[in-house]
Amino acid sequence: MLTFFRFLLLAAALTLMTPFGARAQVSDVSQVISVEVMPGWRRTDGSHVAGLRIRLKPGWKTYWRTAGSAGISPQMDWRGSRNVRSVTPAWPTPTVFRQGNALSIGYDSDFVLPLVVQPGAGAADLRGRLDIGVCADICLPARVQVSAVLPPAGATDTAISAALSDRPRQVAARARCFLRPIDHGFAITGQIEVPAQGRNETVVFEMANPNVWVTDSAVTRRGGRIDATAQLLASGNRAFTVDRSRIRMTVIGSRGAVEVRGCTG
């Protein structure tokens, strides 16, 4: 998983290594990706459900919230918004792309990304900056500015509702995590008791600490339990602790995905 600024350097290197003819086909990222705000509707609990309609040129892909070792995790900044207390993206189930021994996790066709907004009273002025990567034979950094005034009522949008329904299902499953110290971090083995999610299952560990990098997992299915092993490494080789209760584990397969929060020792 690459940060956006590390990706800027990688994208520049990849562009330099790409034949001139390939570079000449893409003069700016608007040719391969576009982002449109879907205004959505206000719920009875006061939250507002909006969305981003993301369109990709055929042959290009972009990435899920945790992008895998060969992907570029997106970053969002909503601090320019007005009358907005928080914005939480609700990511639909992604696809896992296997590139040799590395994985990237994301989307290779148009999709809707729901946003759950906590507004103040009245209309919310949503203003955001998205730093995302788009890749095909070459990779490009994309910085997209979006803005919209969200209506105080609005109407239910079936496309946003469908994307909300397509998220990994949160399940209360028994999960255990075993940690072993290694150089600059820990090896983690998770044992998660969830039914099989189809072929080619992948397990994604996400830490509460954003400075901890997680490698791709090695996965084994044992009947009703899936075992996954990965490494947890801190940026700058700094010491860190792991709170098992805050680990998020997502199992993604060909038939869908489930999400488990927390594990025991």
Contacts in CASP RR format, 6 or more apart in sequence:
PFRMAT RR
TARGET T0000
AUTHOR 0000-0000-0000
METHOD contacts of the structure
MODEL  1
MLTFFRFLLLAAALTLMTPFGARAQVSDVSQVISVEVMPGWRRTDGSHVA
GLRIRLKPGWKTYWRTAGSAGISPQMDWRGSRNVRSVTPAWPTPTVFRQG
NALSIGYDSDFVLPLVVQPGAGAADLRGRLDIGVCADICLPARVQVSAVL
PPAGATDTAISAALSDRPRQVAARARCFLRPIDHGFAITGQIEVPAQGRN
ETVVFEMANPNVWVTDSAVTRRGGRIDATAQLLASGNRAFTVDRSRIRMT
VIGSRGAVEVRGCTG
1 66 0 8 1.000
1 67 0 8 1.000
1 68 0 8 1.000
1 69 0 8 1.000
1 71 0 8 1.000
1 72 0 8 1.000
1 73 0 8 1.000
1 213 0 8 1.000
1 214 0 8 1.000
2 10 0 8 1.000
2 67 0 8 1.000
2 71 0 8 1.000
2 72 0 8 1.000
2 73 0 8 1.000
3 73 0 8 1.000
3 75 0 8 1.000
4 72 0 8 1.000
4 74 0 8 1.000
4 75 0 8 1.000
4 131 0 8 1.000
4 132 0 8 1.000
4 133 0 8 1.000
4 141 0 8 1.000
7 72 0 8 1.000
7 133 0 8 1.000
7 139 0 8 1.000
7 141 0 8 1.000
8 141 0 8 1.000
10 139 0 8 1.000
11 133 0 8 1.000
11 138 0 8 1.000
11 139 0 8 1.000
11 140 0 8 1.000
11 141 0 8 1.000
14 138 0 8 1.000
14 139 0 8 1.000
15 23 0 8 1.000
15 138 0 8 1.000
15 139 0 8 1.000
15 140 0 8 1.000
18 137 0 8 1.000
18 138 0 8 1.000
22 137 0 8 1.000
22 138 0 8 1.000
23 138 0 8 1.000
26 32 0 8 1.000
26 138 0 8 1.000
26 140 0 8 1.000
29 134 0 8 1.000
29 140 0 8 1.000
29 141 0 8 1.000
29 142 0 8 1.000
31 57 0 8 1.000
32 56 0 8 1.000
32 57 0 8 1.000
32 60 0 8 1.000
32 134 0 8 1.000
32 136 0 8 1.000
32 140 0 8 1.000
33 54 0 8 1.000
33 55 0 8 1.000
33 56 0 8 1.000
33 57 0 8 1.000
33 60 0 8 1.000
33 62 0 8 1.000
33 132 0 8 1.000
33 134 0 8 1.000
33 142 0 8 1.000
33 144 0 8 1.000
34 54 0 8 1.000
34 55 0 8 1.000
35 52 0 8 1.000
35 53 0 8 1.000
35 54 0 8 1.000
35 55 0 8 1.000
35 130 0 8 1.000
35 144 0 8 1.000
35 146 0 8 1.000
36 52 0 8 1.000
36 53 0 8 1.000
36 55 0 8 1.000
36 146 0 8 1.000
37 50 0 8 1.000
37 51 0 8 1.000
37 52 0 8 1.000
37 53 0 8 1.000
37 126 0 8 1.000
37 146 0 8 1.000
37 147 0 8 1.000
37 148 0 8 1.000
38 50 0 8 1.000
38 51 0 8 1.000
38 52 0 8 1.000
38 53 0 8 1.000
38 112 0 8 1.000
38 157 0 8 1.000
38 159 0 8 1.000
38 160 0 8 1.000
39 50 0 8 1.000
39 148 0 8 1.000
39 149 0 8 1.000
39 150 0 8 1.000
39 151 0 8 1.000
39 154 0 8 1.000
40 48 0 8 1.000
40 49 0 8 1.000
40 50 0 8 1.000
40 51 0 8 1.000
40 150 0 8 1.000
40 151 0 8 1.000
40 154 0 8 1.000
40 155 0 8 1.000
40 156 0 8 1.000
40 157 0 8 1.000
40 160 0 8 1.000
41 48 0 8 1.000
41 49 0 8 1.000
41 151 0 8 1.000
41 153 0 8 1.000
41 154 0 8 1.000
41 155 0 8 1.000
41 156 0 8 1.000
41 157 0 8 1.000
42 48 0 8 1.000
42 119 0 8 1.000
42 150 0 8 1.000
42 151 0 8 1.000
42 152 0 8 1.000
42 153 0 8 1.000
42 154 0 8 1.000
43 49 0 8 1.000
46 118 0 8 1.000
46 119 0 8 1.000
47 116 0 8 1.000
47 117 0 8 1.000
47 118 0 8 1.000
47 119 0 8 1.000
48 116 0 8 1.000
48 117 0 8 1.000
48 118 0 8 1.000
48 119 0 8 1.000
48 124 0 8 1.000
48 150 0 8 1.000
49 114 0 8 1.000
49 115 0 8 1.000
49 116 0 8 1.000
49 117 0 8 1.000
49 157 0 8 1.000
49 160 0 8 1.000
49 164 0 8 1.000
50 114 0 8 1.000
50 115 0 8 1.000
50 117 0 8 1.000
50 126 0 8 1.000
50 148 0 8 1.000
50 150 0 8 1.000
50 160 0 8 1.000
51 112 0 8 1.000
51 113 0 8 1.000
51 114 0 8 1.000
51 115 0 8 1.000
51 157 0 8 1.000
51 160 0 8 1.000
51 163 0 8 1.000
52 112 0 8 1.000
52 113 0 8 1.000
52 115 0 8 1.000
52 130 0 8 1.000
52 146 0 8 1.000
53 110 0 8 1.000
53 112 0 8 1.000
53 159 0 8 1.000
54 62 0 8 1.000
54 107 0 8 1.000
54 110 0 8 1.000
54 111 0 8 1.000
54 112 0 8 1.000
54 113 0 8 1.000
55 110 0 8 1.000
56 62 0 8 1.000
56 107 0 8 1.000
56 108 0 8 1.000
56 109 0 8 1.000
56 110 0 8 1.000
56 134 0 8 1.000
58 109 0 8 1.000
59 108 0 8 1.000
59 136 0 8 1.000
60 108 0 8 1.000
60 134 0 8 1.000
60 135 0 8 1.000
60 136 0 8 1.000
61 97 0 8 1.000
61 104 0 8 1.000
61 106 0 8 1.000
61 107 0 8 1.000
61 108 0 8 1.000
61 134 0 8 1.000
61 135 0 8 1.000
61 136 0 8 1.000
62 74 0 8 1.000
62 106 0 8 1.000
62 107 0 8 1.000
62 132 0 8 1.000
62 133 0 8 1.000
62 134 0 8 1.000
62 135 0 8 1.000
62 142 0 8 1.000
63 71 0 8 1.000
63 72 0 8 1.000
63 73 0 8 1.000
63 74 0 8 1.000
63 94 0 8 1.000
63 104 0 8 1.000
63 105 0 8 1.000
63 106 0 8 1.000
63 107 0 8 1.000
63 132 0 8 1.000
63 133 0 8 1.000
64 73 0 8 1.000
64 91 0 8 1.000
64 94 0 8 1.000
64 105 0 8 1.000
64 106 0 8 1.000
64 107 0 8 1.000
65 73 0 8 1.000
65 74 0 8 1.000
65 89 0 8 1.000
65 91 0 8 1.000
65 206 0 8 1.000
66 73 0 8 1.000
66 105 0 8 1.000
66 204 0 8 1.000
66 206 0 8 1.000
66 214 0 8 1.000
66 250 0 8 1.000
67 73 0 8 1.000
67 74 0 8 1.000
67 104 0 8 1.000
67 105 0 8 1.000
67 106 0 8 1.000
68 102 0 8 1.000
68 103 0 8 1.000
68 104 0 8 1.000
68 105 0 8 1.000
68 204 0 8 1.000
68 216 0 8 1.000
69 102 0 8 1.000
69 103 0 8 1.000
69 104 0 8 1.000
69 215 0 8 1.000
69 216 0 8 1.000
70 97 0 8 1.000
70 99 0 8 1.000
70 102 0 8 1.000
70 103 0 8 1.000
70 104 0 8 1.000
71 104 0 8 1.000
71 105 0 8 1.000
71 135 0 8 1.000
72 132 0 8 1.000
72 133 0 8 1.000
72 135 0 8 1.000
72 139 0 8 1.000
74 130 0 8 1.000
74 131 0 8 1.000
74 132 0 8 1.000
74 133 0 8 1.000
75 130 0 8 1.000
75 131 0 8 1.000
75 132 0 8 1.000
76 87 0 8 1.000
76 89 0 8 1.000
76 128 0 8 1.000
76 129 0 8 1.000
76 130 0 8 1.000
76 131 0 8 1.000
77 128 0 8 1.000
77 129 0 8 1.000
77 131 0 8 1.000
78 84 0 8 1.000
78 86 0 8 1.000
78 87 0 8 1.000
78 126 0 8 1.000
78 127 0 8 1.000
78 128 0 8 1.000
80 127 0 8 1.000
80 128 0 8 1.000
81 87 0 8 1.000
81 124 0 8 1.000
81 125 0 8 1.000
81 126 0 8 1.000
81 127 0 8 1.000
81 128 0 8 1.000
82 124 0 8 1.000
82 125 0 8 1.000
82 127 0 8 1.000
83 119 0 8 1.000
83 120 0 8 1.000
83 121 0 8 1.000
83 122 0 8 1.000
83 123 0 8 1.000
83 124 0 8 1.000
83 125 0 8 1.000
84 117 0 8 1.000
84 118 0 8 1.000
84 119 0 8 1.000
84 120 0 8 1.000
84 124 0 8 1.000
84 125 0 8 1.000
84 126 0 8 1.000
85 118 0 8 1.000
85 119 0 8 1.000
85 120 0 8 1.000
86 117 0 8 1.000
86 118 0 8 1.000
87 115 0 8 1.000
87 116 0 8 1.000
87 117 0 8 1.000
87 118 0 8 1.000
87 126 0 8 1.000
88 115 0 8 1.000
88 116 0 8 1.000
88 117 0 8 1.000
89 113 0 8 1.000
89 114 0 8 1.000
89 115 0 8 1.000
89 116 0 8 1.000
90 113 0 8 1.000
90 114 0 8 1.000
90 115 0 8 1.000
90 116 0 8 1.000
90 163 0 8 1.000
90 164 0 8 1.000
90 167 0 8 1.000
91 113 0 8 1.000
91 167 0 8 1.000
92 111 0 8 1.000
92 112 0 8 1.000
92 113 0 8 1.000
92 114 0 8 1.000
92 163 0 8 1.000
92 164 0 8 1.000
92 166 0 8 1.000
92 167 0 8 1.000
93 166 0 8 1.000
93 167 0 8 1.000
93 168 0 8 1.000
93 252 0 8 1.000
93 256 0 8 1.000
93 257 0 8 1.000
94 105 0 8 1.000
94 106 0 8 1.000
94 107 0 8 1.000
94 252 0 8 1.000
95 105 0 8 1.000
95 106 0 8 1.000
95 107 0 8 1.000
95 108 0 8 1.000
96 103 0 8 1.000
96 104 0 8 1.000
96 105 0 8 1.000
96 106 0 8 1.000
96 200 0 8 1.000
96 202 0 8 1.000
96 252 0 8 1.000
96 253 0 8 1.000
97 103 0 8 1.000
97 104 0 8 1.000
97 105 0 8 1.000
97 106 0 8 1.000
97 108 0 8 1.000
98 200 0 8 1.000
102 216 0 8 1.000
103 202 0 8 1.000
103 216 0 8 1.000
104 135 0 8 1.000
105 202 0 8 1.000
105 204 0 8 1.000
105 252 0 8 1.000
111 163 0 8 1.000
112 159 0 8 1.000
112 160 0 8 1.000
112 162 0 8 1.000
112 163 0 8 1.000
113 163 0 8 1.000
114 160 0 8 1.000
114 163 0 8 1.000
114 164 0 8 1.000
115 126 0 8 1.000
117 124 0 8 1.000
117 126 0 8 1.000
117 150 0 8 1.000
119 150 0 8 1.000
122 152 0 8 1.000
123 149 0 8 1.000
123 150 0 8 1.000
123 151 0 8 1.000
123 152 0 8 1.000
124 149 0 8 1.000
124 150 0 8 1.000
125 147 0 8 1.000
125 149 0 8 1.000
125 150 0 8 1.000
126 146 0 8 1.000
126 147 0 8 1.000
126 148 0 8 1.000
126 149 0 8 1.000
126 150 0 8 1.000
127 145 0 8 1.000
127 146 0 8 1.000
127 147 0 8 1.000
128 145 0 8 1.000
128 146 0 8 1.000
128 147 0 8 1.000
129 143 0 8 1.000
129 144 0 8 1.000
129 145 0 8 1.000
129 146 0 8 1.000
130 142 0 8 1.000
130 143 0 8 1.000
130 144 0 8 1.000
130 145 0 8 1.000
130 146 0 8 1.000
131 141 0 8 1.000
131 142 0 8 1.000
131 143 0 8 1.000
132 141 0 8 1.000
132 142 0 8 1.000
132 144 0 8 1.000
133 139 0 8 1.000
133 140 0 8 1.000
133 141 0 8 1.000
133 142 0 8 1.000
134 140 0 8 1.000
134 142 0 8 1.000
168 250 0 8 1.000
168 251 0 8 1.000
168 252 0 8 1.000
168 256 0 8 1.000
168 257 0 8 1.000
168 258 0 8 1.000
168 259 0 8 1.000
169 257 0 8 1.000
169 258 0 8 1.000
169 259 0 8 1.000
170 258 0 8 1.000
170 259 0 8 1.000
170 260 0 8 1.000
170 261 0 8 1.000
171 194 0 8 1.000
171 258 0 8 1.000
171 259 0 8 1.000
171 260 0 8 1.000
172 260 0 8 1.000
173 192 0 8 1.000
173 193 0 8 1.000
173 194 0 8 1.000
173 258 0 8 1.000
173 260 0 8 1.000
174 192 0 8 1.000
174 193 0 8 1.000
175 190 0 8 1.000
175 191 0 8 1.000
175 192 0 8 1.000
175 193 0 8 1.000
175 249 0 8 1.000
175 260 0 8 1.000
175 262 0 8 1.000
175 263 0 8 1.000
175 264 0 8 1.000
176 190 0 8 1.000
176 191 0 8 1.000
176 263 0 8 1.000
176 264 0 8 1.000
176 265 0 8 1.000
177 188 0 8 1.000
177 189 0 8 1.000
177 190 0 8 1.000
177 191 0 8 1.000
177 244 0 8 1.000
177 247 0 8 1.000
177 262 0 8 1.000
177 263 0 8 1.000
177 264 0 8 1.000
177 265 0 8 1.000
178 188 0 8 1.000
178 189 0 8 1.000
178 190 0 8 1.000
178 191 0 8 1.000
178 265 0 8 1.000
179 186 0 8 1.000
179 187 0 8 1.000
179 188 0 8 1.000
179 242 0 8 1.000
180 186 0 8 1.000
180 187 0 8 1.000
180 188 0 8 1.000
180 189 0 8 1.000
182 231 0 8 1.000
184 233 0 8 1.000
184 234 0 8 1.000
184 237 0 8 1.000
185 231 0 8 1.000
185 232 0 8 1.000
185 233 0 8 1.000
185 234 0 8 1.000
185 240 0 8 1.000
186 231 0 8 1.000
186 232 0 8 1.000
186 242 0 8 1.000
187 229 0 8 1.000
187 230 0 8 1.000
187 231 0 8 1.000
187 232 0 8 1.000
188 205 0 8 1.000
188 229 0 8 1.000
188 230 0 8 1.000
188 231 0 8 1.000
188 232 0 8 1.000
188 242 0 8 1.000
189 227 0 8 1.000
189 228 0 8 1.000
189 229 0 8 1.000
190 203 0 8 1.000
190 205 0 8 1.000
190 227 0 8 1.000
190 228 0 8 1.000
190 229 0 8 1.000
190 249 0 8 1.000
190 263 0 8 1.000
191 225 0 8 1.000
191 226 0 8 1.000
191 227 0 8 1.000
192 203 0 8 1.000
192 225 0 8 1.000
192 226 0 8 1.000
192 227 0 8 1.000
192 228 0 8 1.000
192 249 0 8 1.000
192 251 0 8 1.000
192 260 0 8 1.000
192 263 0 8 1.000
193 224 0 8 1.000
193 225 0 8 1.000
194 224 0 8 1.000
194 225 0 8 1.000
194 226 0 8 1.000
194 251 0 8 1.000
194 258 0 8 1.000
194 260 0 8 1.000
195 224 0 8 1.000
196 221 0 8 1.000
196 223 0 8 1.000
196 224 0 8 1.000
196 226 0 8 1.000
197 251 0 8 1.000
197 252 0 8 1.000
197 253 0 8 1.000
197 254 0 8 1.000
197 255 0 8 1.000
197 256 0 8 1.000
197 257 0 8 1.000
197 258 0 8 1.000
198 253 0 8 1.000
198 254 0 8 1.000
198 255 0 8 1.000
198 256 0 8 1.000
199 253 0 8 1.000
199 254 0 8 1.000
200 253 0 8 1.000
200 254 0 8 1.000
201 219 0 8 1.000
201 221 0 8 1.000
201 226 0 8 1.000
201 251 0 8 1.000
201 252 0 8 1.000
201 253 0 8 1.000
202 217 0 8 1.000
202 219 0 8 1.000
202 251 0 8 1.000
202 252 0 8 1.000
202 253 0 8 1.000
203 217 0 8 1.000
203 219 0 8 1.000
203 226 0 8 1.000
203 228 0 8 1.000
203 230 0 8 1.000
203 249 0 8 1.000
203 250 0 8 1.000
203 251 0 8 1.000
203 252 0 8 1.000
204 214 0 8 1.000
204 217 0 8 1.000
204 249 0 8 1.000
204 250 0 8 1.000
204 252 0 8 1.000
205 214 0 8 1.000
205 217 0 8 1.000
205 228 0 8 1.000
205 230 0 8 1.000
205 232 0 8 1.000
205 247 0 8 1.000
205 248 0 8 1.000
205 249 0 8 1.000
206 214 0 8 1.000
206 247 0 8 1.000
206 248 0 8 1.000
206 249 0 8 1.000
206 250 0 8 1.000
207 214 0 8 1.000
207 232 0 8 1.000
207 242 0 8 1.000
207 246 0 8 1.000
207 247 0 8 1.000
208 243 0 8 1.000
208 246 0 8 1.000
208 247 0 8 1.000
209 234 0 8 1.000
209 240 0 8 1.000
211 234 0 8 1.000
211 235 0 8 1.000
211 238 0 8 1.000
211 240 0 8 1.000
212 232 0 8 1.000
212 233 0 8 1.000
212 234 0 8 1.000
212 235 0 8 1.000
212 240 0 8 1.000
212 242 0 8 1.000
213 232 0 8 1.000
213 233 0 8 1.000
213 234 0 8 1.000
213 235 0 8 1.000
214 230 0 8 1.000
214 231 0 8 1.000
214 232 0 8 1.000
214 233 0 8 1.000
215 230 0 8 1.000
215 231 0 8 1.000
215 233 0 8 1.000
216 230 0 8 1.000
217 228 0 8 1.000
217 229 0 8 1.000
217 230 0 8 1.000
218 228 0 8 1.000
218 229 0 8 1.000
218 230 0 8 1.000
219 226 0 8 1.000
219 227 0 8 1.000
219 228 0 8 1.000
220 226 0 8 1.000
220 227 0 8 1.000
220 228 0 8 1.000
221 227 0 8 1.000
226 251 0 8 1.000
228 249 0 8 1.000
232 240 0 8 1.000
232 242 0 8 1.000
234 240 0 8 1.000
244 262 0 8 1.000
244 263 0 8 1.000
244 264 0 8 1.000
244 265 0 8 1.000
245 262 0 8 1.000
245 263 0 8 1.000
246 261 0 8 1.000
246 262 0 8 1.000
247 261 0 8 1.000
247 262 0 8 1.000
247 263 0 8 1.000
248 259 0 8 1.000
248 260 0 8 1.000
248 261 0 8 1.000
248 262 0 8 1.000
249 259 0 8 1.000
249 260 0 8 1.000
249 261 0 8 1.000
249 262 0 8 1.000
249 263 0 8 1.000
250 257 0 8 1.000
250 258 0 8 1.000
250 259 0 8 1.000
250 260 0 8 1.000
251 257 0 8 1.000
251 258 0 8 1.000
251 259 0 8 1.000
251 260 0 8 1.000
END
